[in-house]
Amino acid sequence: MTSLPASATTAPPEASDPRPVVRRIRPADTARMRALRLEMLADSPLAFLETVAEAAARPHAEYANRVRQNAFGSQIAAFVAEPPSGHPDRRLVGHAGGHAAPAEPGLTVIFAVYLTPTWRGTGLLADLIEAVAAWSRASGRPELMLEVVVGNNRAIRAYQRLGFVDTGVRLPHPRIAALTELQLRRRA
């Protein structure tokens, strides 16, 4: 499942701020990825499949293993955004992952899309999605799919601007019975 938070955004960075660099995650990113994961869950609790408490309780070795799995190969990948070198903020400011859909060989499922509030509305979402799309194409999967909680109209509009189309498929939220998700797809 993936979703952008429905919460209000803060003002985007100044135009003179250098653009974040989007790249595949590396094992050395483990501590910064853990910090970003905790931020994601605190900011957008309905969008992800675990709670802040569950993530905070996970040992560092588990984070390291997850990051390592996402750093290499063609079955699962994570991409992060970080301010360019020399920028005073060294935190990761965005994330998007993708994994091969077991039942559909040509499909990559996008997961855990998140942007730090300061970077929302700056075009960084498109950069992260394009990184997943390029990886998906290189891995032989020409289609992308993601799921968004029904009612998170801000996220739905953002994904539609990037070419995603509502498939009409509705699914129960995997953790919260009162919520439904809608499925969006596009070419990678």
Disulfide bonds with the S-S distance in Angstrom:
none
